[in-house]
Amino acid sequence: MLPVIQLRYSMKRLLILTVVAAIPFFSGCHKATEQSQTELPSATVRAQTVERKSRAATEDVVGTVRPKLSAAIEAKVSGRIEQMLVVPGQSVKAGERLVQLDAHEIQSRLDQAAAARQQAESDLKRFTALLEQKILSQSEFDNAQSKFRMAAAAEAEVKTMLGYTQIVAPFAGVITRKLADVGDLAAPGKTLLQMENPDTLRLEADVPEALIGNVKLGDKLAV
C-alpha cells in the first residue's frame, strides 16, 4: 500500500507545484493585457439604421428617329417617264404633280373607247325610238342598252388610267430620294420617289423580349 500512497502524493505535489508555477505566468499575461488596453486610443462609434429601399434599374436600347408619315411613290400604270418634276430636298404640297408619264398610248385607247361609247349611245337612242313605235322587241332594246353600259364603263376605265399617268404627292412633305429619271420605264411595284413628312417624328427602338413586360402603353421614357 505504501508505494501507491506515495505515488498519489507525489502526483498531488507535482500538480500543486505546476499550478503554483503557472499562476505567475497568467498573472503576467493579464497585466500585459491590461497595460496594452490602456494604451489604445478610444474610437468613436455611430449607429446606423438599416432600411430596405427599392432602386430603379435602367436598360439602354438604341433607336432611330423616323417620320410617322412616309411613302414610296410608284406608278399604277406602265409607261415611260416624260417629266420628273421634283428633286430630293424639295418640299411639295398634297396633290402636287411629281412625275408625268407618256400618255400617248393610253390616250389612243381612250379615243377608241369614247368612239365605241358614242356609237352605243346612238344605237340606244335609235332603238328607243323603235321600241316606242313597237317596231323593236324588248330583248333587242335590252341588248342595245347593255352594250351602251359596257361601252361607257370601258371609257371610264381608260379615262381613269389616263389620270394615273400623272403621279401626284399623296400628302405634304419633302422628297427624300429619287430612284428614276426621264426616259426610265415606270411600272407598278417600281419605286420612283420617296417622300416623308418631317413635321411628325417618332422614335423606333427594339425592346428585348425579357424587358417587354416592364413596358406599358403610355409610359414616358427618357430619350
C-alpha positions in Angstrom: 0.0 0.0 0.0 2.9 2.4 0.7 4.0 2.7 -2.9 0.6 3.6 -4.1 0.1 6.3 -1.5 3.5 7.8 -2.3 2.6 7.9 -5.9 -0.5 9.7 -5.3 1.1 12.2 -3.1 3.9 12.8 -5.5 1.4 13.4 -8.2 -0.6 15.7 -5.9 2.5 17.6 -5.1 3.5 17.8 -8.7 0.1 19.1 -9.6 0.2 21.8 -6.9 3.7 22.9 -7.9 2.6 23.1 -11.5 -0.4 25.2 -10.7 1.6 27.5 -8.4 4.2 27.9 -11.1 1.6 28.7 -13.6 0.0 31.4 -11.5 2.8 34.0 -12.0 2.7 33.3 -15.8 -1.1 34.1 -16.2 -0.7 37.0 -13.8 2.0 38.4 -16.0 -0.2 38.0 -19.2 -3.1 39.6 -17.5 -1.0 42.6 -16.5 0.4 42.9 -20.0 -3.1 42.8 -21.5 -4.3 45.5 -19.1 -1.3 47.6 -19.9 -1.8 47.3 -23.7 -5.6 48.0 -23.4 -5.0 51.2 -21.5 -2.6 52.5 -24.2 -5.1 52.1 -27.1 -6.9 55.3 -28.2 -10.7 55.5 -27.9 -12.8 55.0 -31.1 -16.0 56.8 -31.9 -18.8 54.5 -32.9 -22.0 55.7 -34.6 -25.2 53.6 -35.0 -26.9 53.5 -38.4 -30.4 52.3 -39.0 -30.8 49.6 -41.6 -33.5 50.3 -44.1 -34.9 48.5 -47.2 -35.1 50.7 -50.3 -36.0 50.0 -53.9 -33.6 51.0 -56.6 -34.7 51.6 -60.2 -32.9 49.5 -62.8 -32.4 51.0 -66.2 -31.7 49.5 -69.6 -30.4 51.4 -72.6 -31.6 50.5 -76.1 -30.7 52.0 -79.5 -33.4 53.5 -81.6 -33.9 55.5 -84.8 -35.9 58.7 -85.3 -38.2 58.3 -88.2 -41.2 60.3 -89.6 -44.6 58.9 -88.8 -45.7 59.6 -92.4 -43.6 58.3 -95.3 -44.4 56.9 -98.7 -42.7 55.2 -101.6 -44.1 56.8 -104.8 -44.9 54.3 -107.6 -46.8 54.3 -110.9 -50.1 52.5 -111.2 -49.7 52.0 -114.9 -46.7 51.2 -117.1 -45.1 54.0 -119.2 -42.0 56.0 -120.0 -41.2 58.9 -117.7 -41.8 62.0 -119.7 -41.2 64.6 -116.9 -39.5 64.4 -113.5 -40.8 67.5 -111.8 -39.1 67.3 -108.3 -35.6 66.8 -106.8 -34.5 65.5 -103.4 -34.9 68.0 -100.7 -37.8 69.8 -102.4 -41.0 70.5 -100.4 -44.2 69.6 -102.1 -47.9 70.0 -101.3 -50.6 67.4 -101.2 -51.9 66.7 -104.8 -48.9 68.4 -106.4 -47.7 66.7 -109.6 -44.4 64.9 -109.2 -44.0 62.7 -112.4 -45.6 62.8 -115.8 -45.7 59.6 -117.8 -46.0 59.3 -121.5 -49.8 59.1 -122.1 -50.0 58.7 -125.9 -50.8 55.0 -125.9 -53.5 55.4 -123.2 -54.9 58.5 -124.9 -55.4 56.4 -128.1 -57.2 53.7 -126.1 -59.4 56.4 -124.6 -60.3 57.8 -128.0 -61.3 54.3 -129.2 -63.4 53.8 -126.0 -65.0 57.2 -126.4 -65.9 56.4 -130.1 -67.4 53.0 -129.0 -69.5 54.7 -126.3 -70.8 57.3 -128.7 -71.8 54.6 -131.2 -73.5 52.6 -128.5 -75.3 55.7 -127.3 -76.5 56.5 -130.8 -77.8 52.9 -131.3 -79.6 53.1 -127.9 -81.4 56.3 -128.9 -82.4 54.7 -132.2 -83.6 51.5 -130.6 -85.6 53.6 -128.0 -87.5 55.2 -130.8 -88.2 51.9 -132.5 -89.4 50.4 -129.2 -91.8 53.3 -128.7 -93.2 52.6 -132.3 -93.4 48.9 -131.3 -91.2 48.0 -134.2 -88.4 46.6 -132.0 -88.7 43.8 -129.5 -87.9 44.4 -125.8 -85.0 41.9 -125.9 -83.3 43.8 -128.7 -83.7 47.0 -126.8 -82.2 45.5 -123.6 -79.3 44.2 -125.7 -78.6 47.7 -127.0 -78.9 49.2 -123.5 -76.3 46.6 -122.2 -73.9 47.5 -125.0 -74.1 51.2 -124.1 -73.4 50.5 -120.4 -70.4 48.3 -121.2 -69.0 51.0 -123.6 -69.5 53.7 -121.0 -67.7 51.6 -118.3 -64.8 50.9 -120.7 -64.4 54.6 -121.4 -64.5 55.5 -117.7 -61.8 52.8 -117.0 -59.4 54.1 -119.7 -60.0 57.7 -118.5 -59.0 56.6 -115.0 -55.9 55.0 -116.4 -55.1 58.2 -118.2 -55.2 60.1 -114.9 -52.7 57.7 -113.5 -50.1 59.0 -115.9 -49.9 62.0 -113.7 -48.3 60.9 -110.4 -49.1 63.3 -107.6 -48.0 63.7 -103.9 -50.3 61.8 -101.5 -49.5 64.3 -98.7 -47.5 67.4 -98.0 -43.9 66.6 -97.3 -40.3 66.6 -98.6 -38.8 64.5 -101.4 -36.0 62.4 -99.8 -34.9 60.1 -102.7 -35.2 60.0 -106.4 -34.8 56.5 -107.9 -35.7 57.2 -111.5 -35.3 59.8 -114.2 -36.7 60.9 -117.5 -36.7 58.1 -120.1 -36.9 55.3 -117.5 -39.8 52.9 -117.6 -42.2 53.2 -114.8 -44.2 50.2 -113.8 -46.4 49.1 -110.8 -44.1 47.9 -108.0 -41.1 50.0 -109.0 -40.4 52.9 -106.7 -39.8 56.2 -108.4 -39.5 58.6 -105.4 -39.5 58.5 -101.7 -41.0 61.3 -99.6 -41.8 61.9 -95.9 -43.4 64.4 -93.6 -40.8 65.8 -91.2 -43.3 67.6 -89.0 -44.3 64.5 -87.1 -41.4 62.2 -86.0 -41.2 59.2 -83.7 -38.5 57.0 -82.1 -38.4 53.4 -83.2 -36.4 51.0 -80.9 -36.2 47.3 -80.4 -37.0 46.3 -76.8 -35.5 43.0 -75.6 -38.1 40.3 -75.0 -37.0 39.9 -71.4 -38.0 43.5 -70.7 -41.2 43.8 -72.7 -43.3 43.0 -69.7 -42.0 46.2 -68.0 -43.1 48.5 -70.8 -46.7 49.6 -70.8 -48.7 51.8 -73.3 -48.5 55.4 -72.2 -45.1 55.1 -70.4 -42.8 58.2 -70.6 -39.2 57.2 -71.3 -36.1 59.4 -71.5 -34.5 59.8 -74.9 
